[in-house]
Amino acid sequence: MTAISREHSVARMLPDVTMTAGDGRVVNPGDYRHRKHLVLILLPDPPVASGTPVLPSLSARYAEFAGENAEVLAVFPAFPPDSPAPDRYPFPVLEDRDGTLSNTLSERRVPGIPRSTVYVADRYGEIFRSFDVAVGDPLPLEELLSWIRFLERLCPE
């Protein structure tokens, strides 16, 4: 199965939501505003760390995202029991325990259908692209990098 596009409202912004990283740090997408483009991935609910191959694939190519002035934020609804060690990935792995971020962004999520939802936002927090990836399917990394490169050309520092 391939990634499925979903339309989002024009000029929709990433919300300022405080979440906790696996190492205890507090992270908010707004912390990156005016500094970095964001790839924000809402991981499946119920959380299944071992069934989420997107994290290792992103980790393997993280340097390419960082080289394009982008940050990756991976967000679990709650850390699963088989959660990876906080330092396993080069990007923040966060917990949206109260569901504020996922409720704000994914109001159309269908319960019981495990999938990741990916958002690509520019350095100002505007969402330019969103799509769903079924659990077990590969993340379209080339498409993500393409969007990040486009955003870097659109609004360079």
Residue pairs with C-beta under 8 A, 6 or more apart in sequence:
1 134
1 137
2 137
2 140
3 118
3 131
3 132
3 133
3 137
3 139
3 140
3 143
4 131
4 132
4 133
5 130
5 131
6 108
6 117
6 130
6 131
6 132
7 130
8 127
8 130
11 126
12 126
12 127
13 121
13 125
13 126
13 127
14 29
14 30
14 38
14 40
14 105
14 119
14 121
14 125
14 126
14 127
15 29
15 100
15 101
15 104
15 105
16 28
16 29
16 30
17 28
17 29
17 96
17 100
17 101
17 104
18 26
18 27
18 28
19 26
19 27
19 28
19 75
19 94
19 95
19 96
19 101
20 26
20 27
20 94
20 95
20 97
21 27
21 86
21 92
21 93
21 94
21 95
22 79
22 83
22 84
22 85
22 86
22 93
22 94
22 95
23 86
23 87
25 92
27 73
27 92
27 94
29 38
29 40
29 73
29 101
29 121
29 125
30 125
32 38
32 71
32 123
33 123
33 124
33 125
34 123
34 124
35 123
36 69
36 70
36 71
36 123
37 68
37 69
37 70
37 71
37 120
37 121
37 122
37 123
37 148
37 151
37 152
38 70
38 71
38 72
38 73
38 119
38 120
38 121
38 125
39 58
39 65
39 70
39 71
39 72
39 73
39 118
39 119
39 120
39 144
39 148
40 72
40 73
40 75
40 118
40 119
40 121
41 54
41 58
41 72
41 73
41 74
41 75
41 116
41 117
41 118
41 119
41 139
42 75
42 77
42 96
42 101
42 102
42 105
42 106
42 116
42 117
42 118
42 119
43 52
43 54
43 74
43 75
43 76
43 77
43 116
44 51
44 52
44 114
44 115
44 116
44 135
45 77
45 102
45 109
45 111
45 114
46 77
46 80
46 114
47 76
47 77
47 78
47 79
47 80
48 80
48 82
48 114
48 135
49 55
49 76
49 79
49 80
49 82
49 83
49 84
50 82
51 114
51 135
51 136
52 116
52 135
53 136
53 138
53 139
54 74
54 116
54 133
54 138
54 139
55 74
55 84
55 89
55 93
57 138
57 139
57 141
58 65
58 72
58 74
58 89
58 91
58 139
58 141
59 88
59 89
59 90
59 91
61 141
61 145
62 72
62 89
62 90
62 91
63 90
64 145
65 71
65 72
65 144
65 145
65 148
66 90
68 145
68 148
68 149
68 152
69 123
69 152
69 157
70 148
70 151
70 152
71 91
71 92
72 91
72 92
73 91
73 92
73 94
74 89
74 91
74 92
74 93
74 94
75 93
75 94
75 95
75 96
75 101
75 102
76 83
76 93
76 94
76 95
76 96
77 95
77 96
77 97
77 99
77 102
78 95
78 96
78 97
79 95
83 93
84 93
86 93
96 102
102 109
105 117
105 119
105 130
106 117
109 117
114 134
114 135
115 132
115 133
115 134
115 135
116 132
116 133
116 135
116 139
117 130
117 131
117 132
117 133
118 129
118 130
118 131
118 132
118 133
118 139
118 144
119 127
119 129
119 130
120 127
120 128
120 129
120 130
120 144
120 147
120 148
120 151
121 127
121 128
122 128
122 151
122 154
122 155
123 151
123 155
124 155
128 147
128 150
128 151
129 147
131 140
133 139
133 140
